[in-house]
Amino acid sequence: MRLHITGNAGSGKTTLAKKLGQALAIPVASLDSVVWKEGWIAASKVERAAGEQQWVIQDNWVIEGVSKTVRDNAEFIVFLDTPRHICFLRCLKRNLPYLFKSRPELPSNCPEIRIILSLTKLIWLFPSLTRPSILKSMEQQKGIVLSKATKLDDLVDKIKVELGASGK
């Protein structure tokens, strides 16, 4: 089972991916680990593509983040279409404890203070720049757009039905 959890920064991708991975007993990966290197240095296109490719060739995964490559290789996409104001609030809550240090899932020397402006811009522009391409991809693939909270058990059941899976 190959699931892609995508959406804006602060939409809940990481939280949902971890819960789905646990519920379905499949490995979870975050695109942040291939997108960023120490000190908030962006990985090159080649490095990012290689990192994504290592994951998508596996049989079972939940990958969270924004990536056309991952979307194209997923059996099911969950798009968290969360309103911007909620994304802003969640990022604020998530990032405040890490203003001057790296979050555990990021490389070292990635304090949030260094990306506040770019993160704000990313969240604000997501509906016009990124959302349309995600929705277009989903026209061709199985998936669900979630704009409000959904019970995890209901989501897992829906994914299993859509993919014809009885277990893992």
Summary of the structure (lengths in Angstrom):
residues: 168
radius of gyration: 15.6
end to end distance: 7.1
largest distance: 45.7
contacts: 497
relative contact order: 0.21
helix: 53%
strand: 17%
